[in-house]
Amino acid sequence: MLLMIPNKDLKDTESRSELSHSIDEPIYITPNGHGDMALMSIEISEEKIEQGKTKEARNALASVREKYGL
């Protein structure tokens, strides 16, 4: 499930923290409807690492650069 919330909703940090712990995917933060950053609980992040569901940062950035011609 893709979950997107606007920047202004980050002011309610307690609620967003609870939400990040209750779902197994990142929460995408969007200023003006465009993706800007992702929020995920540390526990879920560590689970993803243990499951091998991560990418090396350099490889991920290279993939984005290639995809968008940067």
N, C-alpha and C positions, 0 to 999 in steps of 0.2 A: 504494500500500500504506500503510495507516494503522498507524503504529508508536507504541505507548504504552509507557512505562516508569514504574515508581514512583520517587518522589523518592529513596528510599534507594539506588537504583542510580546516582545521580549521583556518589557517592563515588569511583567508578572513572572518573575524568575522562579518562584516556588512552584507555580503551576507548570511552567515549561520544564523544570527539572523533573517533576513527577511524570510528565508525559514522556520525557526522554527515557525514563526507566521502565515505562510500561509497554513500549513498542520495540520491535527488533530491527528497526530501520532508522536511518537518519531523518531528522526533521530539517527540511530545507527552508532557509530564511530568505525572504524576498523583499527587497526595497523596490517599490513601484512595479511589482509583478514579475521582476526578473531575478533569477537565482543569483545569490550572492555568497552564501556560506551554508554549511550544514552543522547540525547539532546532534550529538549522540552521547549517551552516557558512557562513562569509562568502562563499566562492566560489560556493556554490549560490545564496545570497541575491543576489549581484551578477548571476548568470546570469538569475534570475527578473526582476530589474529591467530588464535589457537586453531580455528577451523581452516586456516589457510585462505581466507577470503579477503586478502589484502593485496596491494600492489606496491612495489618499490616506488617511492615518490618520483625518482628520476624517470622511470619508465612511464608512469602515469602522466607526468608533465610532457614527456616527449610525444606520447600518444595524442594529447590535447593539442599540442603545437602542430603536429602533422594533420590532424583532423581539420583544424581551423586555419591552416596556412600561416602560422605565426613564426 
